[in-house]
C-alpha cells in the first residue's frame, strides 16, 4: 500500500467506548488509512455503533469468527459467554449492519500486505499464538497482519514481518488499555489507549449481562472473570 502510515485495529467486539477512543487517537496521529482485522461484534452490546462508524469511515475490514456467528452461522465451540450473547446481538443488529457483516471478505491483499482475522490456513478461526518462520515461508507477501488472539505482538522472519495489533475491545495481555498498531516506514509500533471501562460495564448490566461477561476488561485478563472485591 502507498500510505506512509497505516493504523491496524482488531477485535473490537462491540465495545464502542473503546473504539471511539482509539479512533480519536488515530485522528490525533493524523493517520487517514485504517484497516480492521475483524471481530467487529461479539461479547459486548454496542455492535451497531461499531459497525456504523467503520462503515461511515469506509475502513477496510475482514471477517472474524464473531462476525460469522452473529451473521447466523452457528455458535462458538469454545465459549459460553459468546453463545449467551449471540441471541441478544442477533436481535439488536440492524438489517444494514447484518448485510455488511455477511459481505465482509475473508482476507485483504494489496501489494506485499496480507491481512486476515485468524491465520492463513483458516482465515476466520486459526490462532497464531506461536508463528514460525516455516509458516510464513509458505506464503507470498512481506507484511502480514491478523488478530483473534487479543495479544499484541510483532515477529520478524526472513524478509517478512508479522503483526497482531492486539484487541481494541477486549485485550488479553494483562493490559486493560485498548490496543492498536501503527505501521510507518516499514516498522510496526503499538499504541495503548485508556477508556471508560465502567461505562461498558454499565451498558452490559443494563442489557442484563452481569460482571461475569465483562469483568476481564478491568484487568486485561486472558479470560473473562469477575473482579476481586476489596
Helices and strands as residue ranges (DSSP letters): E 5-9, H 16-28, E 33-36, H 47-56, E 60-61, H 65-70, H 80-92, H 95-102, E 107-110, E 113-116, H 133-137, E 143-145, E 153-157, E 160-164, E 178-184, E 187-193, H 197-206, G 211-213, G 215-218
